[in-house]
Amino acid sequence: MTEKPIQDERILQQRRFIQSRGYAYLVLILAVSVLVQQFVLHAPFAQYAVEFSC
């Protein structure tokens, strides 16, 4: 049976913070992509449906 190494709470907190920021940036980029395709490029919904669903 293998044991998991014990991680410091500060390391876990920093890792969660980085993951949270990464998720926020990803959602922001997808939202901007949808808005640009919808209003600037006048693309059909099928073209940006994947970004919208994500």
ZILIN-V94543 format. One record per residue. N is the residue number from 0. PSI is psi in degrees with one decimal (none if undefined). OMEGA is omega in whole degrees, 0 to 359 (NA if undefined). NEAR is the number of other C-alpha atoms within 8 Angstrom. Layout:
N	PSI	OMEGA	NEAR
N	PSI	OMEGA	NEAR
//
This chain:
0	129.7	181	2
1	144.9	179	3
2	140.8	177	4
3	140.1	178	4
4	142.4	180	4
5	130.8	181	4
6	143.7	179	6
7	148.4	180	6
8	-33.1	179	6
9	-37.5	178	6
10	-44.2	178	8
11	-41.0	180	9
12	-43.2	179	8
13	-40.6	179	8
14	-41.9	178	8
15	-37.9	179	8
16	-44.2	180	8
17	-42.2	178	8
18	-38.6	179	8
19	-45.2	178	8
20	-41.7	179	8
21	-42.0	178	8
22	-42.3	180	8
23	-42.6	178	8
24	-40.4	179	8
25	-45.6	180	8
26	-39.8	179	9
27	-44.5	180	8
28	-41.7	179	8
29	-39.0	179	11
30	-43.7	178	10
31	-39.8	178	8
32	-44.4	179	9
33	-44.5	182	11
34	-40.7	179	9
35	-45.0	181	9
36	-34.5	183	11
37	-46.9	188	12
38	-33.8	182	8
39	-47.8	184	7
40	-11.8	181	7
41	46.5	182	7
42	151.2	175	9
43	157.9	184	7
44	-33.3	181	7
45	-26.8	182	5
46	-35.3	182	7
47	19.9	181	12
48	-35.5	181	8
49	-46.2	178	7
50	-38.8	180	10
51	-40.2	181	9
52	-29.0	178	5
53	none	NA	6
//
